[in-house]
């Protein structure tokens, strides 16, 4: 058995209801009481079923329904369980979609990772100074790699200049009619030097990016460590 008693949104009444809102609220209340009374009457006729609870749900058009059973097409939606006096005795949230479940799983995973990292910070470091010391040590290592790559690039550039100077005596760089074709060995050295310079410049760029990431990550750890070690507001 099912009763349709009202149409409206699920939102609550405004804090300062207008006369129209108060009228609609009274109408909805009366509708609920009428539905419960009707169900109670039907329960008297049906005998033992008079103690069965009442379900309340809202369809896709915003219409509120009451009944002894929820239709299959609304079984996964939000519903409220009432006793025969209209008192709420249970509530079932709408079943989440696959996308919502996936989002909740990601949020839970992120929360778990944050808890693990918080535990790592508190058990690994005794003070902010400890974090700064490790940060500086990591930065020194990466900066050393960057400086070495920069120095290597500088030496490669000098070598490339020398090779290019030698290549001026050969075709296609020389305008002399009697200039010979560039030796294969010299051409290979030029190509190798240019490729090596390109590769080492990429190393320099990667080390600069790594330095930036280290500074950002350690600063985030310092801020989080201070937050975890600071006393709660009500402790003062």
Order of alpha helices (4+ residues) and beta strands (2+ residues): beta-alpha-beta-beta-beta-beta-alpha-alpha-alpha
